[in-house]
Every structure is written in C-alpha cells, then in structure tokens.
C-alpha cells in the first residue's frame, strides 16, 4: 500500500523566511557556518566591502533568510559539477635526497 507524503487535506506551504537553523538545513551546512558568514559580512558592510554570504534580514523574531536569497547564493558560489582546478597542478615536483 502506497502512502502519501502528507495526509489528505494537508497543504504544503513554502515559508517566506527561514530561521538560521532552518536555513542551515536548507543549505546542508551548520548554523555556526551561517553565523560566521553573517558576522564576516556585517564587518565587510561596515568597511564598505562586498559580502560573501547569503543575504539575511533582521526581523522582530530574529535573523531570517529568504529561500530566494539562499538559492541565489548557491547559484553564485557553487562550482558546476563540483569541478575545481587543482591547486597542486603547478606545484614544483618534490625532490628527494638524490645523490649523483
């Protein structure tokens, strides 16, 4: 017998704003990662530099992230197919203790 994901008559609503914990779950990262990014971004804004974390809002209930902002941050910072240029490909070859 196949069961529905939601009971009959239940409506699934995508929330407009997510808490830090919910946003971390959405991004598959830790809350502390988002807290660190937000702290670094707050410092960057005070110094007039660009931010690097997802956009966030402060509302009476606390810090919140919109799913649209999280989706935009994923698109902006992710690497297609997870392919990253090797940081070792230009490294000098290791030299052993060769004697002539």
LINHUNOR-V761905 format. One line per field, one symbol per residue. psi: psi as a letter, one per 30 degrees, with the letter a starting at -180 (. if undefined). burial: b if it has 9 or more other C-alpha atoms within 8 Angstrom, else e. Layout:
# LINHUNOR-V761905
psi: ???
burial: ???
This chain:
# LINHUNOR-V761905
psi: kkkleklkfkkkkkkekkleeeeeeefhaleeeeeeeeeeeeeeeegglllflkklkjlffaklkkeeeeeeeeeeflkkggkkkkfffgkkkkkaikk.
burial: eeeeeeeeeeeeeeeeebbbbebbbeeebbbeebbebbebbbebbeeeeebebbbbeeeeeebbbbbebbebbeeeeeeeeeeeeeeeeeeeeeeeeeee
